[in-house]
Every structure is written in C-alpha cells, then in structure tokens.
C-alpha cells in the first residue's frame, strides 16, 4: 500500500510554517498515542505514520527534498528515517522530544532552552504582640528580624570578587539533563548546577558561594489601628534573600493583641464589667468609667438596676481595620454585696430587711413558685 502524503497525515497545507507543523504534530501525538488508545488497533500504526511525517517535515532540507521528489527522495536509504527506533517508521525519540516540553512541561516543572531562575528566598514569619491601646491607636514599631541578606562581598552572585558565574558544562546552561528510557525522554535536574544552569568556579569566601549571609535586620513596621489577633501584615521583598542574586521572599507579621485588665474585645465592640454598690444599684445615680483612649465616660445607672444589666456608650469601642467606623463600649453592672459590716451597718440592714417585703419582686415570685412546687409534690 502506498504511503499517504505527509502533509495529509499531519493535516497541514504544503505551505505550512515550522510552527504550524509542530503544532499539528503535537495535536496528533496527543490524539494517537497508543497509551491513550488501547481500544483502537489502528492507533499505533497511525502514530508511527505521524512520527515519520514530522521527522521529515520538521527538517528544512528534508522538507525541501520531499516537496520536490515526494517519498522517492527517501527510498533506498536516501536519508529517510531509520527503521527500528521507537515504534518503527520514524525516529520517535528525535521527533517526540521536540514537543516533549509542550506535552509534559507543566508536569515536569521546567522549561526547555534554559536553566531555571535563581532560587527565590524563603518567606519569613514574625510574631508581634501589641497592647490593646496600641491596637486602638495604631503605631510604628521597630523590629529585629534574623534573616539572610545579599552578600556585599560578591554582590549576591556567590563568586569571589563579584565575577560572573560560568555556564554549566553538564547541561549547557539548560539546568536539566535528558536520559532515554525506552521510547520516553526523561528530564532531570542537572546534578552539577542543581538546576541553575550556571556554576561558580571560585566561590566567594564570605558566603561560600551562596550569595547571601545571615544577619539581623532592623525594620520599622506600621501597625494600623484596629488590628486584631490573627491579623497578617505582608511586607513584600523583606524576607530572606534569594540564592545567587535570586529575588527575596516576603515577611509576614502575625499580630497578637494582649488581653486587657479592664476591657474585653469582641470585634469592634468593647465590654467593661463595672462593680457598683448595692445602695447605688438600688438608688441609681451616675458613675464614671474608663475608655480605651484613656478618657472617662459618664454613665447614669437607673434605680433598681440588677447585676448583668448593660448600658452602651456609642463610639467608644475599637476602630475597624482600614476604616469602616468605630464600635461601641458596653458597661455591664456587677452589684456588689458589702462585706466586713460594722454593728451599726448590720443593724440598719436588718431594719431595712424588715421593711423590704415588697421591694424584691423577683424573690417574691421565685419563692411563690417554690411553695407551689412543694405543695404539688405533697399532693
């Protein structure tokens, strides 16, 4: 059976460019690969046919000969594909390696034709504790971060005297080496240069060829008003320096707001538990309470207030991070029972108790319910 026209095999016109031919072959290779077509008995032969077509048409000289003489140009050992490679009809390893990266580059994590970029520095984390007052007002704080910085002796490239690194002789600067395994070409990171594509013949004595040294850095950090525990602040490029001139990582500051002796925080709202005397709670009156800004607030207690009663001071809470208003402050009353009474105080309280039968409605209701409960149990 006569061979099909190579252009028809790949589905391109005779005037197709090299990129169009490569793109067409890539599509055919994906479509016809035997591993994907175990149920199609013709897939293997069609795959061989596509390999053979691409092996000829990818080469400018072979393509010109084919355009002039057709298949006859390669009959009788005239420079055509060698039998016995890969699947036969065409040098599979040569043809397929040209599109290897197009098919598998995303999975192999590399690019063809050059080494990988110099390694980026690691990101760093710094835990910063601030007071609630600082969280309310915001602050600028100086911190010291142990990190790796670019070596000044070699300008960060790792070579003594700042000399330029040389191209790796093992991988020719690609950062990867290839090995043939069956009909697959497998890429691996170059063991000589660790994938950088370059080597340093005379490493810097200060940094040992790393291009960076350990050092404590002092940084001024702006902490915005309204931060909460768990707030993360990113400082781009303030992390660890990259190896041999690679880009630096980032610094992440994790904020922890310390507990306060007077206030509890819930989002932008603050809660303050204020003890009041039994007499003040019964008679009512004004009290002064502290506010987070260091000021004072005046609160009017209604007569007959009970423990747990809350009153609101609007706009006296915490600011929302990056704007959005200010929360409120809630005053929670804690009615305090007097202790260490004098004889006169005890006498007055007993007199008050005798006159208080109708002044404790909650107690009266409760004990009435208790009496009904006990009566019911007897019945």
PALUM-113198 format. One record per residue: residue in one letter; x, y, z of N, C-alpha, C in turn. Coordinates in steps of 0.1 Angstrom, whole numbers, plus 5000, padded with zeros to 4 digits. Layout:
N
> aa neast nnorth nup caeast canorth caup ceast cnorth cup
> A X Y Z X Y Z X Y Z
...
end
This chain:
379
> aa neast nnorth nup caeast canorth caup ceast cnorth cup
> X 5008 4988 5000 5000 5000 5000 5009 5012 5000
> X 5006 5022 4991 5014 5034 4990 5012 5043 5003
> X 5023 5050 5006 5022 5059 5017 5014 5071 5015
> X 5007 5076 5026 4999 5088 5025 5008 5100 5024
> X 5003 5111 5018 5011 5123 5018 5013 5128 5032
> X 5026 5132 5035 5030 5136 5049 5022 5148 5054
> X 5019 5157 5044 5011 5169 5048 4996 5165 5052
> X 4991 5155 5045 4978 5150 5048 4978 5143 5062
> X 4989 5135 5064 4990 5128 5077 4989 5138 5089
> X 4996 5149 5088 4996 5159 5099 4984 5169 5098
> X 4977 5169 5086 4966 5178 5085 4970 5192 5083
> X 4981 5195 5075 4985 5208 5073 4987 5210 5057
> X 4988 5223 5053 4990 5225 5039 5005 5225 5036
> X 5008 5224 5023 5022 5223 5018 5029 5236 5022
> X 5023 5247 5023 5030 5260 5027 5030 5263 5042
> X 5027 5253 5050 5026 5255 5064 5040 5258 5070
> X 5040 5267 5080 5053 5271 5086 5057 5260 5096
> X 5070 5262 5101 5075 5252 5110 5067 5251 5123
> X 5063 5263 5128 5054 5263 5140 5041 5256 5138
> X 5035 5258 5126 5022 5252 5123 5024 5236 5122
> X 5035 5232 5116 5038 5218 5115 5040 5212 5129
> X 5047 5219 5137 5050 5214 5151 5037 5213 5159
> X 5029 5223 5158 5016 5224 5165 5007 5212 5160
> X 5007 5210 5147 4998 5199 5142 5003 5185 5147
> X 5017 5183 5147 5022 5171 5152 5019 5169 5167
> X 5020 5179 5175 5017 5178 5189 5003 5174 5191
> X 4994 5179 5183 4980 5175 5184 4978 5161 5180
> X 4984 5157 5170 4983 5143 5165 4989 5133 5176
> X 5001 5137 5181 5008 5128 5191 4999 5126 5203
> X 4992 5137 5208 4983 5135 5219 4971 5126 5215
> X 4966 5128 5203 4954 5121 5199 4956 5106 5196
> X 4968 5103 5191 4970 5089 5186 4980 5081 5195
> X 4985 5087 5206 4994 5079 5214 4988 5066 5218
> X 4995 5055 5216 4990 5042 5220 4985 5040 5234
> X 4991 5047 5243 4987 5046 5257 4973 5051 5259
> X 4969 5060 5251 4955 5066 5252 4945 5059 5243
> X 4950 5050 5235 4941 5044 5225 4942 5028 5225
> X 4942 5023 5237 4943 5008 5238 4932 5000 5231
> X 4921 5007 5229 4910 5000 5222 4909 5003 5207
> X 4919 5010 5202 4920 5013 5188 4932 5006 5181
> X 4930 4995 5174 4941 4988 5168 4949 4996 5158
> X 4943 5006 5152 4950 5014 5142 4958 5025 5148
> X 4957 5028 5161 4963 5039 5167 4978 5038 5166
> X 4984 5026 5168 4999 5025 5168 5004 5028 5154
> X 4998 5023 5144 5003 5025 5130 5001 5040 5126
> X 4990 5046 5130 4988 5060 5127 4998 5069 5135
> X 5001 5065 5147 5011 5072 5155 5025 5071 5148
> X 5029 5059 5143 5041 5058 5136 5042 5067 5124
> X 5030 5067 5117 5029 5075 5105 5031 5090 5108
> X 5025 5094 5118 5027 5109 5122 5041 5111 5126
> X 5048 5102 5133 5062 5104 5137 5071 5105 5124
> X 5068 5096 5115 5076 5097 5103 5074 5109 5095
> X 5062 5114 5094 5059 5126 5087 5066 5138 5094
> X 5065 5139 5107 5071 5150 5114 5086 5150 5113
> X 5092 5138 5113 5106 5137 5112 5112 5143 5099
> X 5104 5142 5089 5108 5147 5076 5105 5162 5075
> X 5093 5166 5078 5088 5180 5076 5094 5190 5086
> X 5099 5185 5097 5105 5195 5107 5118 5199 5102
> X 5125 5192 5094 5139 5195 5089 5137 5202 5076
> X 5143 5214 5075 5141 5222 5063 5147 5216 5050
> X 5158 5209 5052 5164 5202 5040 5156 5190 5035
> X 5152 5182 5045 5144 5170 5042 5130 5175 5036
> X 5125 5185 5042 5112 5190 5037 5113 5195 5022
> X 5124 5202 5019 5126 5206 5005 5127 5195 4996
> X 5135 5184 5000 5136 5172 4992 5123 5165 4990
> X 5115 5165 5001 5102 5158 5000 5092 5166 4991
> X 5093 5179 4992 5084 5188 4983 5087 5186 4969
> X 5100 5183 4965 5104 5181 4951 5102 5167 4946
> X 5106 5157 4954 5106 5143 4949 5095 5134 4956
> X 5089 5139 4966 5080 5131 4973 5086 5120 4981
> X 5080 5108 4983 5085 5097 4991 5097 5091 4985
> X 5099 5093 4972 5110 5087 4965 5124 5093 4970
> X 5123 5105 4975 5135 5111 4980 5142 5104 4991
> X 5134 5095 4998 5140 5088 5010 5139 5073 5009
> X 5137 5068 4997 5137 5054 4995 5151 5049 4993
> X 5153 5037 4997 5167 5031 4994 5177 5037 5003
> X 5174 5041 5015 5184 5047 5024 5188 5061 5021
> X 5180 5068 5014 5184 5081 5010 5182 5092 5020
> X 5185 5089 5033 5184 5099 5043 5171 5099 5051
> X 5162 5089 5048 5150 5089 5055 5151 5084 5069
> X 5140 5082 5076 5141 5078 5089 5146 5064 5090
> X 5153 5061 5101 5159 5048 5103 5148 5039 5109
> X 5147 5027 5104 5138 5017 5110 5143 5012 5123
> X 5134 5007 5131 5138 5000 5144 5139 5010 5155
> X 5136 5023 5154 5136 5032 5166 5122 5034 5170
> X 5121 5033 5184 5107 5036 5189 5098 5026 5184
> X 5087 5031 5177 5077 5022 5171 5080 5018 5157
> X 5092 5021 5152 5094 5018 5138 5094 5031 5130
> X 5087 5031 5119 5087 5041 5109 5089 5055 5114
> X 5101 5059 5117 5105 5072 5121 5112 5072 5134
> X 5121 5081 5136 5129 5082 5148 5120 5089 5159
> X 5113 5080 5167 5104 5086 5176 5110 5095 5187
> X 5122 5091 5192 5128 5099 5203 5132 5113 5197
> X 5137 5113 5185 5140 5126 5179 5128 5135 5177
> X 5118 5130 5171 5106 5137 5168 5099 5141 5180
> X 5097 5132 5189 5088 5134 5201 5095 5144 5211
> X 5108 5143 5211 5115 5152 5221 5113 5167 5217
> X 5110 5170 5205 5108 5184 5201 5096 5189 5207
> X 5086 5181 5210 5074 5186 5216 5072 5180 5230
> X 5083 5175 5235 5082 5169 5249 5077 5179 5259
> X 5084 5191 5259 5080 5201 5268 5066 5207 5266
> X 5062 5207 5254 5048 5212 5251 5038 5203 5257
> X 5041 5190 5257 5031 5180 5262 5032 5179 5277
> X 5044 5179 5282 5046 5175 5296 5053 5186 5305
> X 5056 5197 5299 5064 5207 5306 5057 5212 5319
> X 5044 5213 5319 5037 5218 5331 5039 5208 5342
> X 5040 5195 5339 5041 5185 5349 5055 5183 5354
> X 5065 5185 5345 5079 5183 5348 5084 5196 5356
> X 5077 5207 5355 5081 5219 5363 5093 5226 5357
> X 5095 5225 5344 5106 5232 5339 5103 5237 5325
> X 5113 5245 5319 5111 5250 5306 5124 5246 5298
> X 5122 5244 5285 5133 5240 5276 5141 5252 5272
> X 5153 5250 5270 5161 5261 5264 5168 5270 5274
> X 5168 5266 5287 5175 5275 5297 5173 5270 5311
> X 5182 5273 5320 5181 5269 5333 5170 5276 5341
> X 5166 5272 5352 5156 5278 5360 5161 5291 5366
> X 5152 5300 5370 5156 5312 5376 5164 5309 5389
> X 5172 5319 5393 5179 5318 5406 5168 5316 5417
> X 5171 5308 5427 5161 5304 5437 5156 5316 5445
> X 5143 5317 5446 5137 5328 5454 5140 5325 5469
> X 5142 5336 5476 5144 5334 5491 5131 5330 5498
> X 5132 5324 5509 5121 5319 5517 5113 5331 5523
> X 5100 5329 5525 5092 5338 5532 5095 5337 5547
> X 5094 5347 5555 5096 5347 5569 5084 5351 5577
> X 5083 5346 5589 5072 5349 5598 5077 5356 5610
> X 5070 5366 5615 5074 5373 5627 5062 5375 5635
> X 5062 5370 5648 5050 5372 5657 5052 5384 5665
> X 5042 5393 5665 5043 5406 5671 5032 5408 5681
> X 5035 5410 5694 5025 5413 5704 5024 5428 5706
> X 5011 5432 5707 5008 5446 5709 4998 5448 5720
> X 4997 5459 5727 4987 5461 5737 4974 5465 5730
> X 4963 5465 5737 4950 5469 5732 4950 5484 5729
> X 4957 5491 5737 4958 5506 5734 4965 5508 5721
> X 4976 5500 5718 4983 5502 5705 4974 5498 5694
> X 4966 5487 5696 4957 5482 5686 4946 5493 5683
> X 4942 5501 5693 4932 5511 5692 4938 5523 5684
> X 4950 5527 5687 4955 5539 5681 4964 5537 5669
> X 4969 5524 5667 4980 5521 5657 4993 5526 5662
> X 5004 5521 5656 5017 5525 5660 5027 5521 5649
> X 5039 5528 5650 5050 5524 5642 5060 5517 5652
> X 5064 5505 5649 5073 5497 5658 5085 5492 5650
> X 5097 5493 5657 5109 5488 5652 5111 5474 5656
> X 5113 5465 5647 5115 5450 5650 5129 5446 5644
> X 5134 5435 5650 5147 5430 5646 5144 5415 5641
> X 5147 5413 5628 5144 5400 5622 5157 5393 5618
> X 5160 5381 5623 5172 5374 5618 5168 5368 5605
> X 5177 5370 5595 5174 5366 5581 5186 5365 5573
> X 5185 5361 5561 5196 5360 5551 5195 5372 5542
> X 5207 5379 5541 5207 5391 5532 5218 5389 5521
> X 5217 5396 5511 5226 5395 5500 5240 5398 5504
> X 5250 5390 5500 5264 5391 5504 5270 5404 5497
> X 5275 5413 5505 5281 5425 5500 5294 5423 5493
> X 5301 5412 5497 5315 5409 5491 5314 5405 5477
> X 5303 5398 5473 5302 5394 5459 5290 5399 5452
> X 5283 5409 5458 5271 5415 5453 5260 5405 5451
> X 5261 5394 5459 5250 5384 5459 5251 5374 5448
> X 5261 5373 5440 5261 5363 5429 5269 5351 5433
> X 5276 5351 5445 5283 5339 5450 5297 5337 5445
> X 5302 5345 5436 5315 5343 5430 5325 5353 5437
> X 5337 5349 5439 5347 5357 5446 5350 5370 5437
> X 5350 5381 5444 5353 5394 5437 5342 5398 5428
> X 5330 5392 5429 5319 5396 5420 5320 5391 5406
> X 5329 5381 5403 5330 5376 5389 5317 5369 5385
> X 5315 5369 5372 5302 5363 5367 5303 5347 5367
> X 5293 5341 5371 5292 5326 5370 5294 5321 5356
> X 5298 5309 5354 5300 5304 5340 5289 5293 5337
> X 5287 5291 5325 5277 5282 5320 5281 5268 5325
> X 5271 5260 5330 5274 5247 5334 5277 5238 5322
> X 5289 5231 5323 5292 5222 5311 5284 5210 5310
> X 5278 5205 5321 5270 5193 5321 5257 5195 5313
> X 5250 5206 5316 5237 5208 5309 5237 5219 5299
> X 5249 5225 5297 5250 5236 5287 5241 5248 5291
> X 5239 5250 5304 5231 5261 5308 5216 5259 5309
> X 5211 5247 5305 5197 5244 5305 5191 5241 5319
> X 5200 5237 5328 5195 5234 5341 5190 5220 5343
> X 5188 5213 5331 5183 5199 5331 5191 5190 5322
> X 5191 5178 5325 5197 5168 5316 5187 5158 5312
> X 5189 5152 5300 5179 5143 5295 5185 5129 5294
> X 5176 5119 5296 5180 5105 5296 5169 5097 5288
> X 5174 5088 5279 5164 5080 5272 5160 5067 5280
> X 5148 5066 5282 5142 5054 5288 5131 5048 5280
> X 5135 5037 5272 5126 5032 5263 5123 5042 5252
> X 5110 5045 5249 5107 5055 5239 5104 5068 5245
> X 5106 5069 5258 5104 5082 5265 5118 5089 5268
> X 5118 5102 5266 5129 5110 5270 5126 5117 5283
> X 5133 5114 5294 5131 5119 5307 5140 5130 5311
> X 5135 5141 5316 5143 5152 5320 5145 5152 5335
> X 5157 5155 5340 5160 5156 5354 5168 5168 5357
> X 5167 5173 5369 5175 5185 5373 5190 5181 5372
> X 5198 5191 5366 5212 5188 5364 5219 5187 5378
> X 5226 5176 5380 5233 5173 5393 5245 5183 5396
> X 5250 5188 5385 5262 5196 5387 5259 5210 5392
> X 5248 5216 5386 5245 5230 5389 5232 5231 5397
> X 5226 5220 5401 5213 5219 5408 5202 5227 5401
> X 5203 5227 5388 5192 5233 5380 5194 5248 5377
> X 5205 5254 5382 5206 5268 5380 5212 5272 5366
> X 5218 5262 5359 5224 5264 5346 5237 5271 5346
> X 5242 5274 5358 5255 5281 5360 5263 5275 5371
> X 5276 5276 5370 5284 5271 5382 5294 5282 5385
> X 5299 5282 5397 5309 5291 5402 5322 5284 5404
> X 5332 5288 5397 5345 5282 5398 5353 5286 5410
> X 5351 5299 5414 5358 5304 5426 5348 5310 5435
> X 5342 5302 5444 5332 5307 5453 5336 5318 5462
> X 5327 5327 5466 5330 5338 5475 5334 5332 5489
> X 5345 5337 5494 5349 5332 5507 5340 5337 5519
> X 5333 5348 5517 5324 5353 5527 5311 5345 5529
> X 5305 5342 5517 5292 5335 5518 5293 5320 5513
> X 5305 5316 5509 5307 5302 5505 5300 5299 5492
> X 5298 5309 5484 5291 5307 5471 5276 5308 5471
> X 5270 5310 5483 5256 5311 5484 5250 5324 5479
> X 5258 5334 5480 5253 5347 5476 5246 5355 5487
> X 5246 5349 5499 5238 5355 5510 5245 5351 5523
> X 5243 5360 5533 5248 5357 5546 5237 5360 5557
> X 5239 5353 5569 5230 5355 5580 5232 5369 5587
> X 5221 5376 5589 5223 5389 5596 5209 5393 5602
> X 5210 5400 5613 5198 5406 5619 5195 5419 5612
> X 5182 5421 5608 5178 5433 5602 5168 5441 5610
> X 5170 5454 5611 5160 5462 5618 5151 5468 5609
> X 5138 5467 5611 5127 5472 5602 5117 5480 5610
> X 5113 5491 5604 5102 5498 5610 5089 5494 5604
> X 5079 5490 5612 5067 5484 5608 5055 5493 5612
> X 5047 5496 5603 5035 5504 5606 5023 5494 5609
> X 5018 5495 5622 5007 5487 5626 4995 5496 5626
> X 4985 5493 5617 4973 5501 5615 4964 5500 5627
> X 4956 5510 5630 4946 5510 5640 4936 5500 5637
> X 4931 5492 5647 4921 5483 5645 4925 5468 5643
> X 4938 5466 5644 4943 5452 5642 4938 5443 5653
> X 4935 5430 5650 4931 5420 5659 4941 5409 5660
> X 4939 5400 5669 4948 5388 5670 4945 5380 5657
> X 4956 5376 5650 4954 5369 5638 4956 5378 5626
> X 4956 5391 5627 4958 5400 5616 4972 5397 5610
> X 4973 5396 5597 4986 5393 5590 4990 5405 5581
> X 5002 5410 5583 5007 5421 5575 5018 5416 5567
> X 5017 5418 5554 5028 5413 5544 5037 5425 5540
> X 5050 5423 5542 5060 5432 5537 5067 5426 5525
> X 5063 5430 5513 5069 5424 5501 5084 5426 5500
> X 5092 5416 5497 5106 5417 5495 5114 5419 5507
> X 5108 5417 5519 5116 5419 5531 5119 5405 5538
> X 5117 5395 5531 5120 5381 5536 5135 5378 5533
> X 5137 5365 5532 5151 5360 5531 5156 5363 5516
> X 5168 5367 5515 5174 5369 5502 5175 5356 5494
> X 5173 5357 5481 5175 5345 5472 5189 5341 5471
> X 5191 5329 5466 5205 5324 5464 5210 5330 5451
> X 5223 5334 5451 5230 5339 5439 5222 5349 5432
> X 5217 5359 5439 5210 5370 5432 5195 5368 5430
> X 5190 5357 5435 5176 5354 5433 5167 5364 5441
> X 5155 5366 5437 5146 5375 5443 5143 5372 5458
> X 5142 5382 5466 5139 5379 5480 5125 5374 5483
> X 5123 5367 5494 5109 5364 5498 5102 5375 5505
> X 5091 5372 5511 5083 5382 5518 5084 5380 5533
> X 5081 5390 5541 5080 5390 5555 5065 5391 5559
> X 5060 5381 5567 5047 5382 5572 5047 5384 5587
> X 5040 5394 5591 5039 5398 5605 5026 5394 5610
> X 5025 5385 5620 5013 5380 5626 5011 5387 5639
> X 5000 5394 5641 4998 5403 5652 4990 5395 5663
> X 4994 5397 5675 4986 5391 5687 4984 5403 5696
> X 4971 5406 5699 4967 5417 5708 4966 5411 5722
> X 4973 5417 5731 4973 5411 5745 4960 5414 5752
> X 4957 5405 5762 4945 5407 5770 4946 5420 5778
> X 4935 5426 5781 4935 5439 5789 4929 5436 5802
> X 4934 5444 5812 4929 5442 5826 4914 5447 5827
> X 4910 5457 5819 4897 5463 5821 4887 5460 5810
> X 4892 5457 5798 4883 5456 5787 4884 5442 5780
> X 4873 5437 5776 4872 5425 5767 4867 5430 5753
> X 4873 5424 5743 4870 5428 5729 4862 5418 5722
> X 4853 5422 5714 4845 5413 5705 4844 5421 5692
> X 4853 5418 5683 4853 5426 5670 4856 5441 5673
> X 4847 5450 5670 4850 5464 5672 4843 5469 5685
> X 4836 5460 5692 4830 5464 5705 4838 5460 5717
> X 4837 5468 5727 4844 5466 5740 4834 5464 5751
> X 4838 5455 5761 4829 5453 5772 4838 5455 5785
> X 4831 5463 5794 4838 5466 5807 4828 5463 5818
> X 4833 5454 5827 4825 5450 5839 4828 5460 5850
> X 4817 5466 5855 4819 5477 5865 4812 5473 5878
> X 4819 5471 5889 4812 5468 5902 4805 5481 5907
> X 4793 5480 5912 4786 5491 5919 4780 5486 5932
> X 4779 5495 5942 4774 5491 5955 4759 5488 5954
> X 4755 5480 5964 4741 5476 5965 4732 5489 5966
> X 4737 5499 5974 4729 5511 5975 4729 5519 5962
> X 4740 5519 5955 4740 5527 5942 4731 5520 5932
> X 4731 5507 5932 4722 5500 5922 4708 5502 5926
> X 4705 5503 5939 4691 5504 5943 4686 5518 5941
> X 4694 5528 5944 4690 5542 5944 4692 5549 5930
> X 4702 5543 5922 4705 5549 5909 4715 5560 5911
> X 4720 5565 5900 4730 5576 5901 4740 5575 5890
> X 4749 5584 5889 4759 5585 5879 4772 5579 5883
> X 4779 5572 5874 4793 5567 5877 4802 5570 5865
> X 4815 5571 5868 4825 5573 5858 4832 5560 5854
> X 4833 5558 5841 4840 5546 5837 4852 5549 5828
> X 4862 5541 5827 4873 5544 5818 4870 5540 5803
> X 4876 5547 5794 4875 5544 5780 4889 5540 5774
> X 4889 5533 5763 4902 5527 5758 4911 5538 5753
> X 4906 5550 5750 4915 5561 5746 4921 5568 5758
> X 4919 5563 5770 4925 5570 5782 4916 5580 5788
> X 4904 5582 5783 4895 5592 5788 4885 5586 5798
> X 4875 5594 5801 4864 5589 5810 4851 5591 5804
> X 4842 5582 5807 4828 5582 5803 4819 5583 5815
> X 4808 5590 5814 4798 5591 5824 4786 5584 5821
> X 4782 5575 5830 4770 5566 5828 4760 5568 5839
> X 4747 5569 5835 4737 5571 5845 4730 5557 5848
> X 4731 5553 5861 4726 5540 5864 4711 5542 5868
> X 4702 5535 5862 4688 5536 5866 4686 5530 5880
> X 4677 5535 5888 4674 5529 5901 4668 5515 5900
> X 4672 5507 5909 4668 5493 5909 4675 5484 5899
> X 4687 5488 5894 4695 5480 5884 4700 5467 5891
> X 4700 5456 5883 4704 5443 5887 4718 5440 5881
> X 4725 5430 5887 4737 5425 5881 4735 5420 5867
> X 4744 5423 5858 4743 5419 5844 4737 5429 5835
> X 4731 5440 5841 4725 5450 5832 4736 5457 5824
> X 4733 5459 5811 4743 5466 5802 4738 5479 5798
> X 4747 5488 5796 4745 5502 5791 4755 5504 5780
> X 4751 5512 5770 4760 5514 5759 4766 5528 5758
> X 4779 5529 5755 4785 5542 5752 4789 5541 5737
> X 4781 5548 5729 4783 5547 5714 4797 5554 5710
> X 4803 5547 5701 4816 5553 5695 4828 5552 5705
> X 4827 5544 5715 4838 5543 5725 4845 5529 5724
> X 4842 5522 5713 4848 5509 5711 4861 5510 5703
> X 4864 5499 5695 4876 5499 5687 4873 5503 5673
> X 4883 5509 5666 4881 5512 5652 4882 5500 5643
> X 4874 5500 5633 4875 5489 5623 4888 5490 5615
> X 4894 5479 5612 4907 5479 5604 4904 5485 5590
> X 4913 5494 5586 4912 5501 5573 4899 5508 5572
> X 4895 5515 5582 4883 5523 5581 4870 5515 5584
> X 4859 5521 5583 4846 5514 5585 4840 5517 5598
> X 4844 5528 5605 4837 5532 5617 4844 5527 5629
> X 4837 5530 5641 4842 5527 5654 4831 5520 5661
> X 4834 5509 5669 4824 5502 5676 4820 5509 5689
> X 4812 5502 5697 4806 5508 5709 4813 5501 5721
> X 4811 5507 5733 4815 5502 5745 4803 5499 5754
> X 4803 5486 5759 4792 5482 5768 4796 5481 5782
> X 4788 5488 5791 4791 5487 5805 4782 5477 5811
> X 4788 5466 5818 4780 5456 5825 4781 5458 5840
> X 4770 5459 5846 4770 5462 5861 4771 5449 5868
> X 4779 5450 5879 4781 5438 5888 4777 5444 5902
> X 4765 5441 5907 4761 5446 5920 4768 5439 5931
> X 4775 5446 5940 4784 5440 5949 4778 5440 5963
> X 4778 5428 5969 4773 5426 5983 4784 5431 5993
> X 4780 5440 6002 4790 5445 6012 4795 5435 6021
> X 4808 5436 6025 4814 5427 6034 4820 5435 6046
> X 4824 5427 6056 4831 5433 6068 4822 5445 6074
> X 4809 5442 6077 4800 5452 6082 4803 5455 6096
> X 4800 5467 6100 4801 5471 6114 4787 5468 6121
> X 4787 5469 6134 4775 5466 6141 4764 5475 6137
> X 4766 5488 6135 4756 5497 6131 4751 5494 6117
> X 4760 5490 6108 4756 5487 6094 4747 5474 6094
> X 4751 5465 6102 4742 5453 6103 4728 5456 6109
> X 4728 5465 6119 4715 5469 6125 4707 5476 6114
> X 4713 5485 6106 4705 5492 6096 4700 5482 6085
> X 4708 5472 6082 4704 5463 6071 4693 5454 6076
> X 4693 5450 6089 4682 5442 6094 4669 5450 6094
> X 4670 5463 6098 4658 5471 6098 4653 5473 6083
> X 4663 5474 6074 4659 5476 6060 4652 5463 6055
> X 4658 5451 6059 4652 5438 6055 4638 5437 6060
> X 4635 5441 6072 4622 5440 6078 4612 5449 6070
> X 4617 5460 6064 4608 5469 6057 4608 5466 6042
> X 4614 5455 6037 4617 5453 6023 4608 5442 6017
> X 4597 5439 6023 4589 5428 6018 4584 5430 6004
> X 4581 5442 6000 4575 5445 5987 4586 5451 5978
> X 4598 5451 5982 4609 5457 5973 4617 5447 5965
> X 4614 5434 5967 4622 5424 5960 4612 5415 5952
> X 4607 5421 5941 4597 5413 5933 4602 5400 5927
> X 4614 5399 5924 4619 5387 5918 4620 5376 5929
> X 4624 5380 5941 4625 5370 5952 4611 5365 5955
> X 4601 5375 5956 4588 5371 5959 4582 5361 5949
> X 4584 5364 5936 4579 5355 5926 4586 5341 5927
> X 4599 5341 5929 4606 5328 5930 4601 5320 5941
> X 4600 5325 5953 4596 5317 5965 4581 5313 5964
> X 4573 5321 5957 4559 5317 5955 4559 5305 5946
> X 4568 5304 5936 4568 5293 5927 4573 5281 5935
> X 4583 5283 5944 4588 5272 5952 4578 5266 5961
> X 4569 5274 5967 4559 5270 5976 4549 5261 5967
> X 4545 5266 5955 4536 5258 5947 4542 5245 5943
> X 4555 5244 5941 4562 5232 5937 4561 5222 5948
> X 4564 5227 5961 4564 5218 5972 4550 5213 5975
> X 4540 5222 5974 4526 5218 5976 4522 5207 5966
> X 4527 5209 5954 4523 5199 5943 4530 5185 5946
> X 4542 5185 5952 4548 5173 5955 4541 5165 5966
> X 4536 5173 5976 4529 5167 5987 4516 5160 5982
> X 4509 5167 5972 4497 5162 5967 4499 5149 5959
end
